[in-house]
Every structure is written in structure tokens, then in C-alpha cells.
Amino acid sequence: MIKQFEVPGLAQYSYVVSSEGRAVVIDAMRDIAPYLAYAREHDLAITHVTETHIHADFASGSRALAEAVNAELTLSSYDNGELYQYAMPRCELKDGDSITVGRLRLQALHTPGHTPEHLSFLLFDLDRGANEPAAIFTGDFLFLGSLGRPDLLGEGAKHALAHQLYRSVHERIAHVPDSAIVYPGHGAGSLCGAGMSEGGQSTLGYERRTQHLFRLDEDEFVQQILASVPPMPAYYPRMKRLNAVGASAPAAPESVPELSAAELKQTIAANADNLTLLDTRDVASFAAAHIPGSINLAAGPSLPLWAGWLLDAEKPIVIVGNDSTAVAGPGPRTSLLRVGLDRIAGELPFSRWAEARYETQSTPLLTAAEAAASTQGAGARPLFVDVRNRAEWNTGHVAGATHIALGDLAARLATLDTGQPIVTVCGSGYRAAAAASLLAANGFRQVSILDGGMAAWAERDLPIAK
């Protein structure tokens, strides 16, 4: 039996493969409770925990899960001498080594290119024949509609890895039949590759027929795979370092205190420069009123990616939410833990701050008509700062806007005038609110958000430049 688990937002897939009461977990996420619950429900003993490579986009739960159930941690042996090397007790897997659970056998297949140590796993059903694999767990080597990015180790290594990726496609999996079901490590929305398709599985034959990269010669392949890589989130190297040593099990929810408004005010006064206030309410609520200096990343699928990218892992974080239930629930806290943001100093419902009548700020939400009208007035004209990615920007943007992708904004604050009116723009409003909050927290005095983003701008038939 194969059970696929998905983490929305990070678009990460992990797997439990089981037979005859025994199971192996592949690429476990940080919050291991779902695997433990699944094992209890199906009366399974998790005997092995493994992963395809040292992950960059999320904190792995492999070490914590193996320790929790006393399973054997089995990891790639091809990290030796590489930039990132495993530094935790484990059983090393080499090409051809196998893990057997009941009547199923997982065989390691070295498929470098995304990373040097990358393994895929061939699944053999011993009741159907031990010589032909029924499936392949491809991790971040092969996705549906795409291949893994080869640039995670930097400029100096990316060309060599791209050539390795080509050989993995054309040599390492050449013997795997078209009928093999492909179970990838990510789906559409992940930044570990470009242009991934929707869906949780495919067949190798379908990917061979439909992916244009499979039909290129080696030089064209290298050129195109490197040209297509999406922006790399700034937190990826930090995740690689964390996952090399193995993330610890998350602290229990009750270890995070729920603060009173007075306690938070005192904390801010004492640690203003060494504290992150993370407001996880929706954009409209944040815009109406928020604690000064807060960063707005609304709870939901996008939170872990942008929290990992924008927040300082060394600073304690206080989560501000809608009410006690929303704040104390698994959403925001779990999202932070999934990207290694463990320093959660407390939680507070915003209503408590408001009831205490402590200082708040607001950020104007401008309709598309209001934003357009602001460019015609007698006062200082606003600068539209578009924080979408380059591909989105190229489809059309507000004429005269400045393009700074959200992930780059913190590094480019000095290029902007703190006194100039700024309207932040994205696709629908989420990233624009994050950008506006980041600007306001860094001393920008006249910041507004284009409500509804470019979608709303286009609906009003306002001028769009390309």
C-alpha cells in the first residue's frame, strides 16, 4: 500500500509504503504526527525512515520520526565530500541497496543532478515479480512535467550538476519501464523545479513522451534547464544545513505561551530590534489595524514559503492572530516549524491588543480606481512597487511601476525613498500586504496596498504596460 501525504503551499509529497504490517516512510515532513496516526490506524510498525536527498525547501522530519518509533534511518552514502553532508547516525544506502517491508522491496537508485547525493527508489512487488519495478519514487529528480533544479549548490556547481541530471535522465533510469508509476517529491507550486504539472502521480512513459527536456541533446538540455530555474528562496541554504544534521522534534504546543497584551507590550519595549511580530490575519483585517512593526503573512498555504523567505530565523517570533482558537491552532505554528522557524516566543489574539487600547497602525487598501486616481492628483505621485515574480511582471504591469520581487525586497530597501508614497502590487493582494508591512516596519511612512492586485487593475480596464 502507498499513502501519499501533501503539504500545501510547499507542495511537498511524502510517502508511507507498507506491507504485512511493516512500513517505510520516504521524505517525512517536520510534523510527524500524521505518520504516527496513520501507522496506528492501520496497525503498522514503521521499521525504516529514508529520504531522497538533503532537502532545501522544508525541514525534514526523518530524524525525529526515526527516533520516535525506533526505526532504522537509512540515507544516501553519496554525500561524502560534498558541500552538504549528513551529520547524524544513519545506515548508508548505496546504489542497488534495498529496504524490504513485507512483500515489497525498495531499491536505491543513485540519480544525481538536483543534488549530488540524490537517490530515487524503485518499488518491486515481490508477489508480481521481483525483476520489474512497479513504481519509482523520484524525489526532486523527476517531477510531473519537469525536472529538479540543478543550481542549489551555487554558480560553481550548477553546470556539473546539470550534466549529471542529463545522465540521470538518459542513463540512470534508462532500464526502468514506461509502465512504472512516478511518485514525485513535489507538485505544482514548488520552487524546486520549473513548470511542474498538477497531480500526485504519473507514469515514466508519459513523462518520457511529454517532457521536452527528454528530447534535447546534452548541451541544449544544460542550457535550457539552467535558464528555466525559478528564483531561489533565501532560506534554502539554511534548510540544507538544518537537514544535514537533522531537525529535532518540534516542541509541544503547550510550550508556546499565550501572551497578554501587557506582556507583549513589555516584550516589544525590551526587544524591539530583536523580535518579529508575525500577523497571520487576512489582508483586510491587517490593513484596518495592526500592531506597529508587524509583518503580515496570512495563515494558509502560502505562509511557510514566505515566512521561510522573509523572516529572520535567529529572532524570536510572536504570532498575532484573530482569536485564541485561530492563534493556538496548528496552522501558523506548524507552518513556521515546517521551514525551521522554531523560536516562537508566544502567541496573542489581536483582539486583546485592541481591547487594551494600545497603539495600532493601519495601511490603506486602495481600490484599482483609487490607485489610478492617485497618479493624477496635485500631490506627490506614488511609486507602484510590483512584488510579483519576473514571469508575472512580464505578462503586464502598471505603467511606470518598479519591479522588485517580494523575496528581494528586504535587500533593496535602500533603493527606495522612505518619504515617497508607495503602492504595493501583486497578483491578488497577499504578497502586496507582506511587502507593505515590510516597508512600514522599516520606516516607510506612506505605504498603501492595491486591493485585489493586478487582477483588479485589469478588471477595470486600466492601462497595462508590457
C-alpha positions as CSV (number, residue, x, y, z in Angstrom):
1,M,0.0,0.0,0.0
2,I,1.2,3.5,-0.8
3,K,-0.1,6.5,1.1
4,Q,0.8,10.0,-0.2
5,F,0.9,12.9,2.2
6,E,0.8,16.5,0.9
7,V,1.9,19.8,2.4
8,P,0.0,22.6,0.6
9,G,1.9,25.7,-0.2
10,L,5.3,24.0,-0.1
11,A,3.7,21.4,-2.5
12,Q,5.7,18.7,-0.8
13,Y,4.8,15.0,-1.1
14,S,5.9,12.3,1.4
15,Y,5.0,8.6,1.4
16,V,4.3,5.7,3.6
17,V,4.9,2.4,1.8
18,S,3.6,-0.6,3.7
19,S,3.0,-4.4,3.5
20,E,2.2,-7.1,6.0
21,G,2.2,-4.7,9.0
22,R,5.5,-3.1,8.3
23,A,6.2,0.3,6.7
24,V,8.9,2.7,5.4
25,V,8.4,6.5,5.3
26,I,10.0,8.5,2.5
27,D,10.8,12.2,2.8
28,A,9.0,12.8,6.0
29,M,7.8,16.3,6.8
30,R,8.7,18.0,10.1
31,D,5.4,17.5,11.9
32,I,5.5,13.7,12.2
33,A,2.1,13.2,13.9
34,P,0.3,12.3,10.7
35,Y,2.6,9.3,10.1
36,L,2.2,8.1,13.6
37,A,-1.6,8.4,13.4
38,Y,-1.6,6.6,10.0
39,A,0.5,3.8,11.5
40,R,-1.8,3.4,14.5
41,E,-4.9,3.4,12.3
42,H,-3.5,0.7,10.0
43,D,-1.6,-1.3,12.7
44,L,1.8,-0.7,11.1
45,A,5.3,-0.8,12.5
46,I,7.4,1.9,10.9
47,T,10.7,0.0,10.5
48,H,12.6,2.3,8.2
49,V,12.7,6.0,7.5
50,T,14.5,7.3,4.4
51,E,14.7,10.3,2.2
52,T,15.8,11.0,-1.4
53,H,18.3,13.8,-0.6
54,I,19.2,16.6,1.8
55,H,16.2,18.9,1.3
56,A,16.3,22.7,0.7
57,D,12.7,23.8,0.9
58,F,11.4,22.3,4.1
59,A,12.6,21.0,7.4
60,S,12.7,17.2,7.2
61,G,11.2,15.0,9.9
62,S,13.3,12.0,9.1
63,R,15.5,12.1,12.1
64,A,12.7,12.9,14.6
65,L,10.4,10.2,13.2
66,A,13.1,7.5,13.3
67,E,13.9,8.4,16.9
68,A,10.2,8.5,17.8
69,V,9.5,4.9,16.6
70,N,13.0,3.4,16.9
71,A,13.2,2.9,13.2
72,E,16.3,2.5,11.1
73,L,17.3,5.8,9.4
74,T,18.7,4.9,6.0
75,L,20.2,7.8,3.9
76,S,22.3,8.3,0.9
77,S,26.0,7.5,1.1
78,Y,26.8,9.8,-1.9
79,D,27.1,12.9,0.3
80,N,30.7,12.2,1.2
81,G,33.0,15.1,0.3
82,E,30.1,17.3,-0.8
83,L,29.1,20.8,0.3
84,Y,26.3,19.4,2.4
85,Q,26.9,16.1,4.2
86,Y,24.7,14.2,6.6
87,A,25.9,14.6,10.2
88,M,23.6,12.2,12.1
89,P,23.7,8.5,12.9
90,R,22.3,6.5,10.0
91,C,22.6,3.5,7.8
92,E,24.2,4.4,4.4
93,L,22.5,3.5,1.2
94,K,24.4,2.8,-2.0
95,D,23.1,2.3,-5.5
96,G,21.4,-1.1,-5.6
97,D,20.8,-1.4,-1.8
98,S,17.4,-2.4,-0.8
99,I,14.8,-1.9,2.0
100,T,12.2,-4.7,2.4
101,V,8.9,-4.3,4.1
102,G,6.6,-7.3,3.9
103,R,6.2,-8.3,0.3
104,L,7.6,-5.0,-1.1
105,R,11.2,-4.0,-1.8
106,L,12.6,-0.5,-2.3
107,Q,15.8,-0.4,-4.2
108,A,18.0,2.7,-4.1
109,L,19.0,4.2,-7.4
110,H,21.5,7.0,-7.5
111,T,20.1,9.8,-9.6
112,P,22.3,12.9,-9.1
113,G,21.7,16.3,-10.7
114,H,19.3,18.1,-8.4
115,T,21.8,17.3,-5.7
116,P,24.9,15.1,-5.7
117,E,23.6,12.6,-3.2
118,H,20.1,12.3,-4.6
119,L,18.5,8.8,-4.6
120,S,15.4,7.6,-6.3
121,F,13.7,4.4,-5.0
122,L,12.4,1.6,-7.3
123,L,9.5,-0.3,-5.8
124,F,9.2,-4.0,-6.5
125,D,6.1,-6.0,-5.6
126,L,7.5,-9.5,-4.8
127,D,4.1,-11.1,-5.5
128,R,4.1,-9.7,-9.0
129,G,7.7,-10.4,-10.0
130,A,11.0,-9.3,-8.5
131,N,12.6,-8.2,-11.7
132,E,10.5,-5.3,-12.9
133,P,9.7,-2.2,-10.8
134,A,6.1,-1.3,-10.4
135,A,6.9,2.3,-9.4
136,I,9.6,4.8,-8.8
137,F,9.8,7.5,-6.0
138,T,11.8,10.2,-7.8
139,G,12.1,12.8,-5.0
140,D,13.3,16.1,-6.6
141,F,15.0,14.5,-9.6
142,L,11.9,13.9,-11.7
143,F,8.6,15.8,-11.3
144,L,5.4,15.6,-13.3
145,G,6.1,17.8,-16.3
146,S,9.5,18.9,-15.1
147,L,12.9,18.1,-13.6
148,G,14.7,19.2,-10.5
149,R,16.7,22.4,-10.5
150,P,20.5,21.8,-10.5
151,D,21.6,25.2,-9.1
152,L,21.1,24.6,-5.3
153,L,24.8,24.4,-4.6
154,G,25.6,27.7,-6.3
155,E,27.2,29.0,-9.5
156,G,30.3,26.9,-9.3
157,A,28.5,23.6,-9.1
158,K,25.4,24.1,-11.3
159,H,26.8,23.2,-14.7
160,A,28.3,19.9,-13.5
161,L,25.0,19.1,-11.7
162,A,23.0,19.9,-14.9
163,H,25.2,17.4,-16.8
164,Q,24.6,14.8,-14.1
165,L,20.9,15.5,-14.3
166,Y,21.0,14.8,-18.1
167,R,22.8,11.5,-17.5
168,S,20.4,10.5,-14.8
169,V,17.5,11.1,-17.2
170,H,19.1,9.2,-20.1
171,E,21.3,6.6,-18.3
172,R,20.4,6.0,-14.7
173,I,16.7,5.4,-15.3
174,A,17.0,4.0,-18.9
175,H,16.2,0.5,-17.7
176,V,13.1,1.5,-15.8
177,P,10.0,0.5,-17.8
178,D,7.5,3.1,-19.2
179,S,4.8,1.4,-17.1
180,A,6.5,2.4,-13.8
181,I,4.3,4.8,-11.8
182,V,6.2,8.0,-10.9
183,Y,5.7,9.3,-7.3
184,P,7.5,12.7,-7.2
185,G,8.7,14.7,-4.2
186,H,6.8,17.9,-5.2
187,G,3.8,19.1,-7.2
188,A,2.8,22.3,-8.9
189,G,3.8,25.4,-6.8
190,S,7.1,24.1,-5.6
191,L,10.2,26.2,-6.4
192,C,12.4,23.1,-6.6
193,G,11.8,23.0,-10.3
194,A,10.0,25.0,-13.1
195,G,6.7,24.3,-14.7
196,M,5.5,21.3,-12.7
197,S,2.2,19.8,-13.6
198,E,-0.7,19.3,-11.2
199,G,-1.3,15.8,-9.8
200,G,0.4,13.4,-7.5
201,Q,1.5,10.7,-9.8
202,S,2.2,9.8,-13.5
203,T,3.9,7.1,-15.4
204,L,7.5,7.2,-16.6
205,G,6.4,6.5,-20.1
206,Y,4.1,9.6,-20.1
207,E,6.9,11.8,-18.8
208,R,9.3,10.5,-21.4
209,R,6.8,11.3,-24.2
210,T,5.7,14.7,-23.0
211,Q,8.6,16.4,-21.4
212,H,10.6,18.3,-24.0
213,L,13.7,18.2,-21.9
214,F,13.9,14.4,-22.5
215,R,14.3,15.1,-26.3
216,L,17.2,17.5,-26.1
217,D,20.9,16.8,-26.6
218,E,23.1,17.3,-23.6
219,D,24.3,20.8,-24.4
220,E,20.8,22.1,-25.1
221,F,19.5,20.3,-22.0
222,V,22.0,22.0,-19.8
223,Q,21.3,25.4,-21.3
224,Q,17.6,25.1,-21.0
225,I,17.4,23.6,-17.5
226,L,19.6,26.4,-16.2
227,A,17.7,29.1,-18.0
228,S,14.4,27.9,-16.6
229,V,15.1,27.7,-12.9
230,P,12.8,29.8,-10.7
231,P,14.0,32.3,-8.1
232,M,15.8,30.6,-5.2
233,P,14.3,31.5,-1.8
234,A,16.9,32.9,0.6
235,Y,16.2,30.3,3.2
236,Y,17.2,27.3,1.1
237,P,20.8,27.1,2.3
238,R,19.6,27.4,5.9
239,M,17.3,24.4,5.3
240,K,20.2,22.4,3.8
241,R,22.3,23.0,6.9
242,L,19.5,22.1,9.2
243,N,18.6,18.9,7.3
244,A,22.2,17.8,7.1
245,V,22.2,17.5,10.9
246,G,18.6,16.5,11.2
247,A,15.8,18.8,12.6
248,S,14.7,17.9,16.1
249,A,11.2,17.0,17.0
250,P,9.1,20.2,17.4
251,A,8.3,21.4,20.9
252,A,4.9,20.6,22.3
253,P,2.2,23.3,21.5
254,E,1.7,24.0,25.2
255,S,5.3,25.1,25.4
256,V,4.4,28.3,23.5
257,P,2.8,30.8,25.9
258,E,-0.3,32.7,25.0
259,L,0.6,36.3,26.0
260,S,-1.4,39.1,27.4
261,A,-1.4,42.4,25.7
262,A,0.6,43.9,28.6
263,E,3.2,41.1,28.4
264,L,3.6,41.7,24.6
265,K,3.9,45.4,25.0
266,Q,6.6,44.9,27.7
267,T,8.4,42.4,25.4
268,I,8.3,44.9,22.5
269,A,9.7,47.6,24.6
270,A,12.6,45.5,25.8
271,N,13.4,43.7,22.5
272,A,12.0,45.8,19.6
273,D,15.1,45.2,17.5
274,N,15.3,41.5,18.2
275,L,11.7,40.4,17.8
276,T,9.4,39.6,14.9
277,L,5.7,40.3,15.2
278,L,4.0,38.0,12.7
279,D,0.4,39.0,12.0
280,T,-1.3,36.0,10.4
281,R,-4.7,37.6,9.9
282,D,-6.2,38.2,6.5
283,V,-5.1,41.2,4.5
284,A,-8.2,43.3,5.1
285,S,-8.0,42.8,8.9
286,F,-4.3,43.6,9.0
287,A,-4.8,46.7,6.8
288,A,-7.6,48.0,9.1
289,A,-5.5,47.9,12.3
290,H,-2.3,46.1,13.4
291,I,0.5,46.4,16.0
292,P,3.2,48.7,14.7
293,G,6.1,46.9,13.2
294,S,4.1,43.8,12.4
295,I,4.8,41.7,9.3
296,N,1.7,40.4,7.6
297,L,1.7,36.8,6.3
298,A,-1.8,35.5,6.4
299,A,-2.3,32.0,7.7
300,G,-2.8,29.5,4.9
301,P,-0.8,27.5,2.3
302,S,1.5,30.4,1.4
303,L,2.7,31.1,4.9
304,P,5.6,28.6,5.2
305,L,7.2,29.6,1.9
306,W,7.1,33.4,2.6
307,A,7.9,33.0,6.3
308,G,11.0,31.0,5.5
309,W,12.0,33.5,2.8
310,L,11.3,36.8,4.7
311,L,11.7,36.1,8.5
312,D,15.0,36.0,10.4
313,A,15.4,32.5,12.0
314,E,17.5,34.0,14.7
315,K,14.9,36.4,16.0
316,P,12.1,35.2,18.4
317,I,8.6,35.3,16.7
318,V,5.3,36.3,18.3
319,I,2.3,35.1,16.3
320,V,-0.6,37.5,16.2
321,G,-3.9,36.1,15.1
322,N,-7.7,36.5,15.0
323,D,-8.6,34.9,18.3
324,S,-7.5,32.2,20.7
325,T,-8.7,29.3,18.6
326,A,-7.1,30.6,15.4
327,V,-3.8,31.5,17.1
328,A,-3.3,28.4,19.1
329,G,-4.3,26.0,16.3
330,P,-1.8,24.0,14.3
331,G,-1.8,26.3,11.2
332,P,0.6,29.2,11.7
333,R,2.8,27.5,14.3
334,T,3.1,24.3,12.2
335,S,3.8,26.4,9.1
336,L,6.8,28.0,10.8
337,L,8.1,24.7,12.1
338,R,8.0,23.3,8.6
339,V,10.6,25.8,7.5
340,G,12.8,25.6,10.6
341,L,11.4,28.7,12.4
342,D,11.4,27.3,15.9
343,R,11.9,30.4,18.0
344,I,8.3,31.1,18.7
345,A,8.2,33.2,21.8
346,G,4.4,33.5,22.2
347,E,1.0,33.9,20.6
348,L,-1.6,36.7,21.0
349,P,-5.1,37.3,19.6
350,F,-5.1,40.8,18.1
351,S,-8.4,41.4,19.9
352,R,-6.6,41.5,23.2
353,W,-4.2,44.2,22.0
354,A,-7.2,46.3,20.6
355,E,-9.2,45.9,23.8
356,A,-6.2,47.2,25.8
357,R,-6.3,50.3,23.6
358,Y,-2.6,50.1,22.8
359,E,-1.2,51.8,19.8
360,T,-2.2,50.4,16.4
361,Q,-1.5,51.4,12.8
362,S,-3.4,51.0,9.6
363,T,-2.4,50.6,6.0
364,P,-4.7,51.9,3.3
365,L,-6.3,49.4,0.9
366,L,-6.8,51.2,-2.4
367,T,-9.2,50.0,-5.0
368,A,-7.9,50.0,-8.5
369,A,-9.8,53.1,-9.3
370,E,-8.4,54.9,-6.2
371,A,-4.9,53.8,-7.0
372,A,-5.2,55.0,-10.6
373,A,-6.7,58.4,-9.4
374,S,-3.8,58.9,-7.1
375,T,-1.5,59.2,-10.1
376,Q,-3.5,62.2,-11.4
377,G,-3.6,64.4,-8.3
378,A,-1.7,67.5,-7.5
379,G,0.4,65.9,-4.7
380,A,3.3,63.6,-4.8
381,R,2.6,60.8,-7.2
382,P,3.0,57.3,-5.8
383,L,5.5,54.7,-6.9
384,F,3.9,51.4,-7.7
385,V,6.2,48.6,-6.5
386,D,5.2,45.3,-8.1
387,V,6.4,42.4,-6.0
388,R,5.4,39.5,-8.3
389,N,8.0,37.3,-9.9
390,R,9.6,38.1,-13.2
391,A,7.3,35.9,-15.3
392,E,4.2,37.6,-13.8
393,W,5.7,41.0,-14.3
394,N,6.3,40.3,-18.0
395,T,2.6,39.4,-18.6
396,G,1.7,43.0,-17.8
397,H,2.1,45.7,-15.1
398,V,1.1,49.2,-14.1
399,A,2.9,51.6,-16.4
400,G,5.8,53.2,-14.6
401,A,5.9,50.6,-11.9
402,T,9.1,49.4,-10.3
403,H,9.6,45.6,-10.2
404,I,11.1,44.2,-7.0
405,A,10.2,40.6,-6.4
406,L,9.0,40.1,-2.8
407,G,11.9,37.8,-1.9
408,D,14.3,40.6,-3.0
409,L,12.6,43.5,-1.2
410,A,14.5,43.4,2.1
411,A,17.8,43.6,0.2
412,R,16.6,46.5,-1.9
413,L,15.0,48.8,0.7
414,A,17.9,51.3,0.3
415,T,17.0,51.8,-3.3
416,L,13.6,53.3,-2.3
417,D,12.7,56.7,-0.8
418,T,11.2,56.3,2.6
419,G,9.3,59.6,2.1
420,Q,7.7,58.8,-1.2
421,P,4.2,57.4,-1.4
422,I,4.3,53.7,-2.4
423,V,1.5,51.4,-3.6
424,T,2.5,47.7,-3.4
425,V,1.1,45.4,-6.1
426,C,1.0,41.7,-6.6
427,G,-1.4,39.2,-8.2
428,S,-4.3,39.4,-5.7
429,G,-3.1,41.1,-2.6
430,Y,-1.3,38.6,-0.3
431,R,2.3,39.5,-1.3
432,A,1.5,43.2,-1.6
433,A,0.3,43.2,2.0
434,A,3.5,41.4,3.1
435,A,5.6,43.9,1.1
436,A,3.7,46.9,2.6
437,S,4.1,45.6,6.1
438,L,7.9,45.1,5.5
439,L,8.2,48.6,4.2
440,A,6.3,50.1,7.1
441,A,8.3,48.2,9.6
442,N,11.4,49.7,8.0
443,G,10.4,53.3,8.3
444,F,8.4,53.9,5.1
445,R,5.7,56.4,6.0
446,Q,3.2,56.4,3.2
447,V,2.5,52.9,2.1
448,S,-0.7,51.6,0.5
449,I,-1.8,48.2,-0.9
450,L,-3.5,47.7,-4.3
451,D,-6.6,45.7,-3.2
452,G,-7.1,42.8,-5.4
453,G,-3.7,43.3,-7.2
454,M,-3.3,43.2,-10.9
455,A,-6.4,41.1,-11.3
456,A,-8.5,44.1,-10.0
457,W,-6.5,46.5,-12.1
458,A,-7.2,44.5,-15.3
459,E,-10.9,44.2,-14.5
460,R,-11.2,48.0,-14.5
461,D,-9.5,48.1,-18.0
462,L,-6.8,50.4,-16.6
463,P,-3.6,50.8,-18.6
464,I,-1.2,47.9,-18.6
465,A,2.4,48.0,-19.8
466,K,4.3,45.0,-21.0
